[in-house]
């Protein structure tokens, strides 16, 4: 039997299905080959019998019985002839063609041959006592296939020679086994034919509810922009997908992914489900319309962090102080290089912003001031770089607006991780490269509750509505992750709530000193209540005056010192005098000033703050804090010295309680919770930088987040990224038009920096930096 007699089995059923006609003809030819094989086998038997018969002229031995082999073959011949006629009949080919289909099994009953061979062998064994030792050992049981295969023809000289037909079959099968490639294909074909449907690894196709669920999920950014809340989208996705989740997910995903997906929410399960289907088709997503390929390669394991903020010292505001401490403590670990990018104001703007008539003639001079201020408050040398970008002060907004493309002041070689302090503020009028295109990971930190401030202005409700959607727009387009210091801010896309601010170490040292004095029996607090903050109505002065005027009689004899200066100082003073309140106004000063150490109670009725730094500083110094029961104060409520009130009457009770009792000493755990070390750790965790900064050089990803993210991003396009990219492109087009910028409230001439900025910062003119050819 030639090896190509079985070559049709080497084809898989996919090829058989694609070329059905050719295979049918081939099967017919193979059926005829069986018939020819049976004929040749029968002819071989005839030749064998003829060769064993004595010639006519020979004289047979007297009373010598015929060899046992001849008798065995004569008895077996009628049965073999019957088998040949059965399998060589035309009906055999027809039956093969009808029954041999995908997933069908061909079973040729060879029991007749086996029974015939066994019965004849038993007869031979019983009649001949002089059979070879091999035959004697097998007496009394059936002959195995291997034993039959090894059975040979006995010669008188003690030699066992293979029976001629068996010898030919052996030689043919040995040649057949040499073709290893054919054998492997044959085995794989049998496995594919006999595999049970439940053992199949084929991924089930997507159904209509799954497609609708994924469409709604990916349309989340657009639905959010038109006012459909995120919770509604999640409920729709869950209702569409949950019915199919348990039945399909575990069957379609590989073992490792299914174990991970079982602990994720419905959205992550749906992402992995879509990814598995796309991977099963061989599809791989290599990027789309908004993909920017020229990002910094972090394969050298040297990470760079750029912190971009909207204010700088000596302006004592939260966006000037907190990013400075964040840069210092991020650089302390030495795992990454840190750059702090702060605004540079021209002389005319410095005179309006910086207190005590502090003026800088060069960026180097201001950098020296910043480093000296920081060095007096931390106990280590901060190794980070300070850079400047052009900025202009807006009187109407009372804030600094970037001029030109801020991202260009971070070199491309250092564009790895960006931290945008107040991302909405930085990007209101940003006309330049998209942050997420230039940087590998962009984190935004929301400091200010702009909606609360805007609602206090004229037509505040309408302005707040517009600003809310603009904030959603720019943070979605330019950030990968957004951190909200408290729940008092608006619910922005890609955001989580976490306090990532700490307290100046100097305040913790003051608190330790006060605790030591009290432990020795000394009187640490000799003064009553005070308030400290920039003197603008939105900082809590309106709420303070309203509470004190309403309960003037309940707080008879109560005196309070107020420290601050600002744009609304005259109006605040006039309102307090008109209501005859016992408020003693003084100029603003540093909260760590020695004159403030003796106060026991810090009162802060503000509800416009996101997270009041002065409140954290007062707690660190061991003082009582009386504040409103408001989301902005949620982080402080776990401290025993924080007394919160819900009503005006409750405010009076908390003030009296604080004045009549002594504060509780801070425990080591509470002091650590207020520190910048703890704040930096929380920032790294909630901004998802732990898996990025701690990633080893070999690229191993140990966290569940990284494994899940890679699984989902490898093979499928992300509609969310497409929407975010389109929003960024639309924002770029709008901010490039000066008329639209002015209509939205931008300062004139802020699309590009001016000549004075070029002179102060040694910059090329904007027309040279970004030339316009032709039109």
GINOR-V422066 format. One record per backbone hydrogen bond with DSSP energy under -0.5 kcal/mol. CO is the residue of the C=O (numbers start at 1). NH is the residue of the N-H. If there is no record, write none. Layout:
co=CO nh=NH
co=CO nh=NH
//
This chain:
co=2 nh=5
co=3 nh=6
co=4 nh=7
co=6 nh=9
co=7 nh=10
co=8 nh=11
co=12 nh=16
co=13 nh=17
co=14 nh=18
co=15 nh=19
co=17 nh=20
co=19 nh=23
co=20 nh=24
co=21 nh=25
co=22 nh=26
co=23 nh=27
co=24 nh=28
co=25 nh=29
co=26 nh=30
co=27 nh=31
co=28 nh=32
co=29 nh=33
co=30 nh=34
co=31 nh=35
co=32 nh=36
co=33 nh=37
co=34 nh=38
co=35 nh=39
co=36 nh=40
co=37 nh=41
co=38 nh=42
co=39 nh=43
co=40 nh=44
co=41 nh=45
co=42 nh=46
co=43 nh=47
co=44 nh=48
co=45 nh=49
co=46 nh=50
co=47 nh=51
co=48 nh=52
co=49 nh=53
co=55 nh=58
co=58 nh=60
co=61 nh=64
co=63 nh=65
co=67 nh=71
co=68 nh=72
co=69 nh=73
co=70 nh=74
co=71 nh=75
co=72 nh=76
co=73 nh=77
co=74 nh=78
co=76 nh=80
co=77 nh=81
co=78 nh=82
co=79 nh=83
co=80 nh=84
co=81 nh=85
co=82 nh=86
co=83 nh=87
co=84 nh=88
co=85 nh=89
co=86 nh=89
co=89 nh=92
co=89 nh=93
co=90 nh=94
co=91 nh=95
co=92 nh=96
co=93 nh=97
co=94 nh=98
co=95 nh=99
co=96 nh=100
co=99 nh=101
co=101 nh=104
co=105 nh=107
co=106 nh=108
co=107 nh=109
co=108 nh=110
co=110 nh=114
co=111 nh=115
co=112 nh=116
co=113 nh=117
co=114 nh=118
co=115 nh=119
co=116 nh=120
co=117 nh=121
co=118 nh=122
co=119 nh=123
co=120 nh=124
co=121 nh=125
co=122 nh=126
co=123 nh=127
co=124 nh=128
co=127 nh=129
co=128 nh=131
co=132 nh=135
co=132 nh=136
co=133 nh=137
co=134 nh=138
co=136 nh=139
co=138 nh=141
co=144 nh=148
co=145 nh=149
co=146 nh=150
co=147 nh=151
co=148 nh=151
co=151 nh=163
co=153 nh=161
co=155 nh=158
co=159 nh=155
co=159 nh=161
co=161 nh=153
co=163 nh=167
co=164 nh=168
co=165 nh=169
co=166 nh=170
co=167 nh=171
co=168 nh=172
co=169 nh=173
co=170 nh=174
co=171 nh=175
co=172 nh=176
co=173 nh=177
co=174 nh=178
co=175 nh=179
co=176 nh=179
co=178 nh=180
co=179 nh=183
co=180 nh=184
co=181 nh=185
co=182 nh=186
co=183 nh=187
co=184 nh=188
co=185 nh=189
co=186 nh=190
co=187 nh=191
co=188 nh=192
co=189 nh=193
co=190 nh=194
co=191 nh=195
co=196 nh=199
co=197 nh=200
co=207 nh=211
co=208 nh=212
co=209 nh=213
co=210 nh=214
co=211 nh=215
co=212 nh=216
co=213 nh=217
co=214 nh=218
co=215 nh=219
co=217 nh=220
co=219 nh=223
co=220 nh=224
co=221 nh=225
co=222 nh=226
co=223 nh=228
co=224 nh=227
co=227 nh=229
co=229 nh=233
co=230 nh=234
co=231 nh=235
co=232 nh=236
co=233 nh=237
co=234 nh=238
co=235 nh=239
co=236 nh=240
co=237 nh=241
co=238 nh=242
co=241 nh=244
co=241 nh=245
co=242 nh=246
co=244 nh=248
co=244 nh=249
co=245 nh=249
co=248 nh=252
co=249 nh=253
co=254 nh=258
co=255 nh=259
co=256 nh=260
co=257 nh=261
co=258 nh=262
co=260 nh=263
co=261 nh=264
co=265 nh=269
co=266 nh=270
co=267 nh=271
co=268 nh=272
co=269 nh=273
co=270 nh=274
co=271 nh=275
co=272 nh=276
co=273 nh=277
co=274 nh=278
co=275 nh=279
co=276 nh=280
co=277 nh=281
co=278 nh=283
co=279 nh=282
co=284 nh=286
co=288 nh=291
co=291 nh=293
co=293 nh=295
co=296 nh=298
co=298 nh=301
co=301 nh=303
co=303 nh=337
co=304 nh=417
co=305 nh=307
co=305 nh=339
co=306 nh=308
co=306 nh=419
co=307 nh=309
co=307 nh=341
co=308 nh=421
co=312 nh=315
co=314 nh=316
co=315 nh=317
co=317 nh=320
co=317 nh=321
co=318 nh=322
co=319 nh=311
co=321 nh=325
co=322 nh=326
co=323 nh=327
co=324 nh=328
co=325 nh=329
co=326 nh=330
co=327 nh=331
co=328 nh=332
co=329 nh=333
co=331 nh=334
co=335 nh=303
co=337 nh=305
co=338 nh=385
co=339 nh=307
co=339 nh=341
co=340 nh=342
co=340 nh=387
co=341 nh=309
co=342 nh=389
co=343 nh=345
co=344 nh=391
co=346 nh=349
co=346 nh=350
co=347 nh=351
co=348 nh=352
co=349 nh=352
co=349 nh=353
co=350 nh=354
co=354 nh=357
co=355 nh=358
co=357 nh=359
co=362 nh=366
co=363 nh=367
co=364 nh=368
co=365 nh=369
co=366 nh=370
co=367 nh=371
co=368 nh=372
co=369 nh=373
co=370 nh=374
co=371 nh=375
co=372 nh=376
co=374 nh=377
co=374 nh=378
co=380 nh=382
co=381 nh=383
co=382 nh=384
co=385 nh=340
co=387 nh=342
co=389 nh=344
co=390 nh=403
co=392 nh=401
co=393 nh=395
co=394 nh=398
co=394 nh=399
co=399 nh=394
co=401 nh=392
co=402 nh=404
co=404 nh=406
co=405 nh=408
co=406 nh=409
co=407 nh=410
co=409 nh=411
co=411 nh=414
co=412 nh=415
co=414 nh=416
co=415 nh=296
co=416 nh=440
co=416 nh=441
co=417 nh=306
co=418 nh=420
co=418 nh=443
co=419 nh=308
co=419 nh=421
co=420 nh=422
co=420 nh=423
co=420 nh=445
co=422 nh=426
co=423 nh=427
co=424 nh=428
co=425 nh=428
co=427 nh=430
co=430 nh=432
co=434 nh=437
co=434 nh=438
co=435 nh=439
co=438 nh=296
co=441 nh=418
co=442 nh=480
co=442 nh=481
co=443 nh=420
co=444 nh=483
co=445 nh=422
co=445 nh=447
co=446 nh=485
co=448 nh=450
co=449 nh=452
co=449 nh=453
co=450 nh=454
co=451 nh=455
co=452 nh=456
co=453 nh=456
co=454 nh=457
co=457 nh=460
co=459 nh=463
co=460 nh=464
co=461 nh=465
co=462 nh=466
co=463 nh=467
co=464 nh=468
co=465 nh=469
co=466 nh=470
co=467 nh=471
co=468 nh=472
co=469 nh=473
co=470 nh=474
co=471 nh=475
co=472 nh=476
co=473 nh=477
co=474 nh=478
co=475 nh=479
co=481 nh=444
co=482 nh=496
co=483 nh=446
co=483 nh=485
co=484 nh=498
co=486 nh=489
co=490 nh=492
co=492 nh=495
co=494 nh=482
co=496 nh=484
co=496 nh=498
co=498 nh=500
co=504 nh=507
co=504 nh=508
co=505 nh=509
co=506 nh=510
co=507 nh=511
co=508 nh=512
co=509 nh=513
co=510 nh=514
co=511 nh=515
co=512 nh=516
co=513 nh=517
co=514 nh=518
co=515 nh=519
co=516 nh=520
co=517 nh=522
co=518 nh=521
co=522 nh=524
co=524 nh=526
co=527 nh=600
co=528 nh=600
co=528 nh=601
co=529 nh=561
co=530 nh=603
co=531 nh=563
co=534 nh=536
co=535 nh=568
co=536 nh=539
co=536 nh=541
co=537 nh=540
co=537 nh=542
co=540 nh=544
co=541 nh=545
co=542 nh=546
co=543 nh=547
co=544 nh=548
co=545 nh=549
co=546 nh=550
co=547 nh=551
co=549 nh=552
co=551 nh=555
co=553 nh=556
co=555 nh=558
co=559 nh=529
co=560 nh=584
co=561 nh=531
co=562 nh=564
co=562 nh=586
co=563 nh=533
co=565 nh=535
co=566 nh=569
co=568 nh=572
co=569 nh=573
co=570 nh=574
co=571 nh=575
co=572 nh=576
co=573 nh=577
co=574 nh=578
co=575 nh=579
co=576 nh=581
co=577 nh=580
co=581 nh=583
co=582 nh=560
co=583 nh=585
co=584 nh=562
co=586 nh=564
co=590 nh=593
co=593 nh=596
co=594 nh=597
co=596 nh=599
co=598 nh=526
co=598 nh=527
co=600 nh=624
co=601 nh=530
co=601 nh=603
co=602 nh=604
co=602 nh=626
co=604 nh=628
co=608 nh=449
co=612 nh=616
co=613 nh=617
co=614 nh=618
co=615 nh=619
co=616 nh=620
co=617 nh=621
co=618 nh=623
co=619 nh=622
co=624 nh=602
co=625 nh=627
co=625 nh=643
co=626 nh=604
co=627 nh=645
co=628 nh=630
co=630 nh=633
co=631 nh=487
co=631 nh=634
co=633 nh=636
co=633 nh=637
co=634 nh=637
co=635 nh=638
co=636 nh=639
co=639 nh=642
co=641 nh=625
co=641 nh=643
co=642 nh=644
co=643 nh=627
co=645 nh=629
co=647 nh=651
co=648 nh=652
co=649 nh=653
co=650 nh=654
co=651 nh=655
co=652 nh=656
co=653 nh=657
co=654 nh=658
co=655 nh=659
co=656 nh=660
co=657 nh=661
co=667 nh=671
co=668 nh=672
co=669 nh=673
co=670 nh=674
co=671 nh=675
co=672 nh=675
co=672 nh=678
co=674 nh=503
co=675 nh=679
co=676 nh=680
co=677 nh=681
co=678 nh=682
co=679 nh=683
co=680 nh=684
co=681 nh=685
co=682 nh=686
co=683 nh=687
co=684 nh=689
co=684 nh=690
co=685 nh=688
co=689 nh=693
co=690 nh=694
co=692 nh=695
co=696 nh=699
co=700 nh=696
co=700 nh=702
co=703 nh=707
co=704 nh=708
co=705 nh=709
co=706 nh=710
co=707 nh=711
co=708 nh=712
co=709 nh=713
co=710 nh=714
co=714 nh=285
co=717 nh=719
co=718 nh=722
co=719 nh=723
co=720 nh=724
co=721 nh=725
co=722 nh=726
co=723 nh=727
co=724 nh=728
co=725 nh=729
co=726 nh=730
co=727 nh=731
co=728 nh=732
co=729 nh=733
co=730 nh=734
co=731 nh=735
co=732 nh=736
co=734 nh=737
co=736 nh=738
co=737 nh=741
co=738 nh=742
co=739 nh=743
co=740 nh=744
co=741 nh=746
co=742 nh=745
co=747 nh=750
co=750 nh=404
co=754 nh=758
co=755 nh=759
co=756 nh=760
co=757 nh=761
co=758 nh=762
co=758 nh=763
co=765 nh=768
co=765 nh=769
co=766 nh=770
co=768 nh=771
co=771 nh=773
co=773 nh=775
//
